[in-house]
Amino acid sequence: MLAAAFGKIEAVNYLLDNGADPCIRDQSGRNSLHAASQGGNVTIIETLMSRGLDVDSKDSGGRTPLMWAAVCGKIEAVNYLLDKGADPCFRDQSGRNLLHDVSQGGNVTIIETLMSRGLDVDSKDSEGSTPLMLAAAYGKIEAVNYLLDKGADPCIRDQSGRNSLHAAAHGGNVAIITKMLSLGLDVNSKDIRGHTPLKIAKTFGKTEAVTFLLSKGGQCKSSFKNRFKQVLRNFVS
């Protein structure tokens, strides 16, 4: 596993020739093919697959070798595994598919490869997060722009009521926050707990984002006057 993960092909071949079992799993349920895919050495991946390892084998978290290659940004390994029939639509135990993981990592080349295989740009994980939200939360501006260009909807909300502007505020990347505001997202939009993007940026210590959101009229919570109006509307209705 270690030789495979670190791309040591001679060591892999020697160990296999001397009886090493490529099917053994570690405590996280990963086998040697998972390790090789994480390392990205296509020759080692090919060698292990010739020993009968399943291209779509899952570890204890539900991740396949393709997922590990994608998360680690190993584009050659991603393409090889796809060509060998790896299923790009599998989801792990958190409901995330490959597009979620790669968008979080920000590798546009792999995002493009996966979208060419039919993955939904607005697919949701078990918490309702989209690939765009994850790219925004992790400050991956190139991935954000690419996903938006491909039709990602920044207004979708997750199960906590947060949209892509909330996610961008969490990450603190002002360029991404600016992009979301330019798309018409309300600077004071609220999640189900009433938290605005400014509140989230303050909570996570994103000083630059806090300053920027304040300059754009951001508030941590509604004013007494606005709260009174809402109470009155609820009473009348």
C-alpha positions, -999 to +999 in steps of 0.1 A: +000+000+000+027+025+009+048+016-022+017+021-043+007+054-027+042+068-032+045+056-068+073+032-062+067+008-091+098-014-086+090-019-050+054-027-059+064-053-085+090-069-061+065-071-032+038-086-055+063-112-069+071-122-033+036-128-024+022-095-011-016-095-011-030-065-030-065-071-017-057-065+020-076-035+034-064-010+061-085+002+090-103+027+067-113+000+043-088+010+015-070-015-005-038-012-027-058+002-056-072+030-035-036+038-024-023+037-060-051+060-072-043+084-045-007+084-056-017+087-093+008+064-109-010+048-138+015+020-143+009+008-107-029+012-110-027-010-142-006-036-124-030-038-095-060-041-117-044-069-135-044-087-102-082-086-101-089-056-079-123-040-086-121-006-102-151+005-082-142-011-049-153+011-019-135+019+013-154+022+046-164+058+037-179+047+004-150+062-017-138+045-048-103+046-063-116+071-088-127+094-060-093+092-044-076+100-077-099+130-083-096+144-048-058+143-050-058+160-084-043+130-103-058+137-138-039+109-156-052+084-130-087+098-133-088+094-171-073+059-169-098+047-143-127+062-163-114+045-195-114+012-175-151+016-166-150+034-132-184+048-124-182+086-120-217+088-104-210+069-072-216+088-039-198+083-006-215+080+028-220+118+030-238+118-003-210+135-022-201+125-057-169+132-075-179+167-086-184+178-050-149+166-040-131+180-070-149+213-068-138+216-032-102+210-043-106+234-072-090+214-101-109+228-131-094+203-155-108+174-136-142+192-131-144+196-169-136+159-173-163+148-149-189+171-164-182+156-198-193+123-182-227+138-174-225+147-137-251+173-127-235+207-120-261+213-093-261+179-077-266+179-039-249+160-011-268+147+020-266+182+035-279+199+003-245+214-006-238+218-043-203+217-060-205+255-064-211+260-026-181+238-018-159+256-043-170+290-028-165+278+008-129+267+001-120+298-019-115+282-053-123+311-075-114+294-108-137+265-100-164+289-090-162+308-123-161+275-143-191+261-126-211+293-130-202+294-167-216+258-169-249+269-154-245+263-117-273+280-098-259+303-070-293+307-054-298+271-044-300+267-006-287+238+015-306+222+044-295+250+067-309+276+043-275+288+031-268+298-004-235+303-023-230+338-008-231+323+027-206+297+015-183+324+001-186+343+033-176+312+052-145+309+030-137+346+032-126+350-004-136+386-014-134+379-051-159+351-048-182+372-025-180+400-051-190+375-079-220+362-059-232+398-052-228+406-089-252+377-096-279+393-076-277+375-043-289+396-013-260+408+009-284+402+039-299+369+029-306+347+059-302+311+066-328+292+087-312+305+119-313+341+107-276+343+100-264+366+072-232+363+052-217+390+074-226+370+106-209+339+091-178+358+080-175+372+116-180+338+132-152+323+112-128+352+116-127+364+080-117+399+086-113+410+050-147+396+041-163+413+071-149+447+061-161+442+025-196+430+034-200+460+057-191+483+029-218+466+008-245+472+035-241+438+052-258+433+086-255+407+112-292+408+120-322+428+111-329+461+128-356+464+155-378+483+129-375+455+104-382+428+130-412+447+142-426+449+106-421+412+102-439+405+135-467+428+124-470+411+090-471+376+107-498+388+131-520+403+103-516+371+081 
